[in-house]
Amino acid sequence: MKWLTAVLTFVNLSVISGLLLGMAGKGLNTLTAALALVCGAAFAVAAFLGTSDPACHEKTANSPEPERKPRNATESQPNTGIRAALMRYRRVWFWAMAACFAVFAVRSFCWLFYIDGSDYKIQSPNNLGDLSLHLTLIKTFANGVPLWPDNPIYVASKLRYPAGIDLFNALLSLVHVDLITGLTWVGLVACLATFYGFYRWGGTFAVAGFLFNGGIAGFQFFKTWKFLDYQGTAADIAHKPIAWKSIPLSMFVTQRGWLYAIPAALVLFWHWREK
């Protein structure tokens, strides 16, 4: 968890430093953004060196139970076979979940916002309204408005949206990281952090629970054998809407604050359990 803690600290302290420097300087610029990122990197190194992970070399959430002596030979034979099978295939489920999570991450964030000819396109229909708001907030911060800014959408009101991750992307934009590249890499790193956090906290079962939480509604595919949007009316088989919402697709991709919040929560859960 040392690397995960360092990454989260880098994002956290970069945003806090950028906010303080922006408030002191009446807005952000390239110099203050670079200084905020350097401060975040310094705190990240301190977090990496200060985090202890005694369990990383001893056990993981998926480690098998310690062997116990059987009461008799009859109990020993079947239990030994089951335990040997679990030991042999225990990594198969890990790599299966890793592959599924990688497919989700690449598909969702490498085409999060992209250019097709002369058009700007968004991959997820769930993200049409959300991403436009996030792009507006990123550009607002990057344009050097005095912090804390007014709401760029609603007139005569202060911005009350939790825009920390958008402020982080604005810092990247100010140090000449392309906007689409920044959005993509922040999403991919957040996916890696989320996967590792879930694995260390609850093993492959926790990863699967997050990734496949839609339940049996997803099995509508086996009625049509077509890849359709089974949350919408296009795939309505019985002329009834399916109230199925996938947390990764409907919240993790669209509500960008979760890119930081979920890995941070998993670190706290892991730390609480270790104590």
Secondary structure, 3 states (H helix, E strand, C coil): CHHHHHHHHHHHHHHHHHHHHHHHCCCCCHHHHHHHHHHHHHHHHHHHHHCCCCCCCCCCCCCCCCCCCCCCHHHHHHHHHHHHHHHHHHHHHHHHHHHHHHHHHHHHHCCCEEEECCEEEECCHHHHHHHHHHHHHHHHHHCCCCCCCECCCCCCCECCCCCHHHHHHHHHHHCCCCHHHHHHHHHHHHHHHHHHHHHHHHHHHHHHHHHCCCHHHHHHHHHHCCCCCCCCHHHCCCCCCCCCCCHHHHHHCCCCCHHHHHHHHHHHHHHHHHC
